């Protein structure tokens, strides 16, 4: 999907809760042979997907330096909505001062709900329906106690505001591509607290097929190859998968390292690719090209090709970098984690 | 808090909006129907600063109903950079690290949750400034 008219990111913001649970702590309680990451972020008792979304949305508005009344859409992509019925997007829109003339809704597509909202926003501003549109990917993910997912399922998010030229863009979107099939690698039924997954089935037929498929499709459409990109971001359910996807596509470790935050934060689900992209934008220079590819179970990938613009040099330092949130941490043990994540029956 | 009352207060609690008296210029938060210093009812909405410093603080270990799961928690008197004083919970810091005068900023948090089926009340709390 090439974009006829120049659309870009005019602002972005990130937020990661400060509690950290070491993977070794999960291993201490449940056993196991290894740990897939160092540690993961955990919400405080008074945080949820909506509070995370509001925090990163506020940073995005400040970084963009725009009047929130000019934002025509607020979409929250998540699989951990605080309400089963009551949109998160309305709370975010109200909190940033974008109401009442605004589209607001929640998107769901496992871990790629946020980037799915990216594409809607790109279409809305590209068509001229609105000046700015905001897409947020945020989650407070849960893994069943003792399950492999408990090591990695974490909390965080990032918000992006899209606008059309002549708006001052930090990064221009060159094109996007989605690769979607019906693949039952991971799911959570209604009223169930924890998801189920297909273990090794989540690899080749799910993550790699879709991530690599979307990336190849987009690069083929744009006539680009791995060497044309300074940086790349791939969905980060663990450390191994994005590294393997990068190598398969011909990207070096140097290209993915800035956005690879999963070892220290965990898998923030809908926030994963948006946070990795934000961490990359934090250090990228004007002219750098970035490939970002999300993955959502069920299953599909969204790929984006971006070129960083001159405006990023000044604007990006106005608000905290992702690294600031990665470094801001307070360690908790498994008992406090159990209280915070509602695992204790009262 | 009733759902209608929460709804009436959302804009003020979400965005830290207070009132300025058109007669004497006093700024009040939370909002009130009457200016405390001069009694005027000619009041205008005003956006308050989202950063400030801690004037004084305490630890709540025996909270009122509805706040048990958050205990122990910090409550602080925060003087915003525009001079308005706000009483608020303080988050993301341990009591042992608290210092009078420390810089803080507004955060968006759950304030109270009405069981498993009721409304989730959101609003401001304060946390150490993230720079």
HADDOCK unambig.tbl for C-alpha pairs under 7 A between the chains (distance, minus, plus):
assign (segid A and resid 45 and name CA) (segid B and resid 70 and name CA) 6.55 0.50 0.50
assign (segid A and resid 46 and name CA) (segid B and resid 109 and name CA) 5.65 0.50 0.50
assign (segid A and resid 46 and name CA) (segid B and resid 110 and name CA) 4.69 0.50 0.50
assign (segid A and resid 46 and name CA) (segid B and resid 111 and name CA) 6.85 0.50 0.50
assign (segid A and resid 47 and name CA) (segid B and resid 109 and name CA) 5.72 0.50 0.50
assign (segid A and resid 47 and name CA) (segid B and resid 110 and name CA) 6.11 0.50 0.50
assign (segid A and resid 51 and name CA) (segid B and resid 108 and name CA) 5.65 0.50 0.50
assign (segid A and resid 51 and name CA) (segid B and resid 109 and name CA) 5.53 0.50 0.50
assign (segid A and resid 54 and name CA) (segid B and resid 108 and name CA) 6.86 0.50 0.50
assign (segid A and resid 55 and name CA) (segid B and resid 108 and name CA) 6.62 0.50 0.50
assign (segid A and resid 94 and name CA) (segid B and resid 11 and name CA) 6.97 0.50 0.50
assign (segid A and resid 95 and name CA) (segid B and resid 14 and name CA) 5.10 0.50 0.50
assign (segid A and resid 95 and name CA) (segid B and resid 15 and name CA) 5.91 0.50 0.50
assign (segid A and resid 320 and name CA) (segid B and resid 131 and name CA) 5.85 0.50 0.50
